[in-house]
Amino acid sequence: MSQGFSIELYFDPALENQVLKAWNVLARRQISTQLIEIESRPHITLFSSPSLDPAKLESVVKSFASKQEPIALSFSSIGTFPNEKNVLFLAPAPTMALLHFQAQLCEAVKKEGIEIGEEFKADAWIPYCPVAQEVPKTRMAEAFCVLRELKLPVSGYAMDIGLVEFSPVREHFSFGLGNTLEA
């Protein structure tokens, strides 16, 4: 049964591999394998909803993506949220290009009559790329130490945007930025 849907921003292969390296190090140390197990892909979540009709969004996302250009990203810090999900993430520098991109996407989604949750509104959205979920509290410090060994910042480009259903993750569609062809 579906837990929800997300519109995700995907990276160029080199940046994606840098994030996968972090996932794999944490998995080898048996700290967290959750993202690998649910068959996720390195990403930044731009929007999420417990329920929506993917067919209703496909043309909106395709049109939106075709008018955008790849976005430069630089993951320069490591973070977590103060909740029970015990997520560790890489945080990109919150550039105007990234913030504007996400705000424009949410406006396009909103025009389709889909409600935008508080955490995805322009003045509240926190961009992040998850590298571990459900990290045991007793291993959080160790996980941070492992991630600190990464050579930050890691930089690259956001190249694609897609809609997924979770969990496990199943992609409904994705489109390259600035491209009218399917990714």
Disulfide bonds with the S-S distance in Angstrom:
none
